Amino acid sequence: MALSVEVVATDRTVWAGEASAITAPAADGSIGILPGHQPVLAVLRPGTVRVTPADGQKVDLEVSGGFVSVDHDTVTIVVDPSVESGTHAE
């Protein structure tokens, strides 16, 4: 089972695909999202959203704010347009 993930800004899709895990800097602390996660809507604070696709290449997205929505293994992350990303293997 995988998460269907879409990271969007007002001007573009930043990243989309399937992932096995996500961590995000929620306003109340870091949130970890795995398949089967309960529905949630959380505000993001500045920090790093880390997406772990099935291929193991982690995608780090530096965000200055936004929100994350989880519902039935569908994750939508809406971020400010100034997102910077980097990909690395671990």
N, C-alpha and C positions, 0 to 999 in steps of 0.2 A: 504494500500500500504506500502511496506517495502523496505528497501535498501538491496541489496545483497552485502555483505562485505567480502573481503579477505585481511588479513594483512599478508604479506609475507616478509621473510628475504632471503638472498641468500642461506641459508642452511636449511630452513624449512618454513612451514606454521605456523604462530604464532597464528592466530585466523581466523575462517571463520564462516559465518552464516548470518542470517537476523537481521537487526537492524532498530530501529525507528529513531535514531539520532546518529550523530558523531560530536565530536569537535576535532580539531587538531591544533597544533601550526605551522601555516604557516609562511613563512619568513616575510611576510608583516603584520602579526597579526593573531590572532586566527580566524579559519574558522569553521563555523557551517554548517553541511550538513543534510538536511531533504529530504524525498522523494520528487521528482519533481525538485530537484536542477538542475540548468543549468550546462552544461558540463564545467569542469574546470581541470586544471593541475597546482598543486602548490608544491613548494619546502617546505619541513618541516625543522624547526629549532629544537634544543633540547627542550624537554618538554614532556607533557602528551597527548597522544591520548586517548580520552574517547569514547567508543562504548556503546550505550544503546540498548541492544537486546530487543525484544518484551516482554521477561519475566521480565524485570525491573532490572535484575542483571547487574549493570554497570561493564564494563571491562576497567581498566586503564592500558595503555601500556606506559612505560617510553621509549622515543626514543631519539637518539642523532642526528638524521637526516634522510633524505629520501625524498619521494614525495608521494602525493596523487592524484589520478585520479578519476574523477566522470564523468560517461556517462550513461544516461538512467537508473538511479537508481542502477547502478553497481558501487561500490566503490572499488578501488584497492589501498592499501597503502603499499608501498615498504619501508622497514626500514632497518637500519643497523642490523647486526646479534646479537648485544648485548642487545636485548630488554628484559626488565623485566616487568612482568604483575602482576596485582592483581585484584580480583573480589570482589565487595561489593554491598550490597543492600542499597537502600535509601528509 
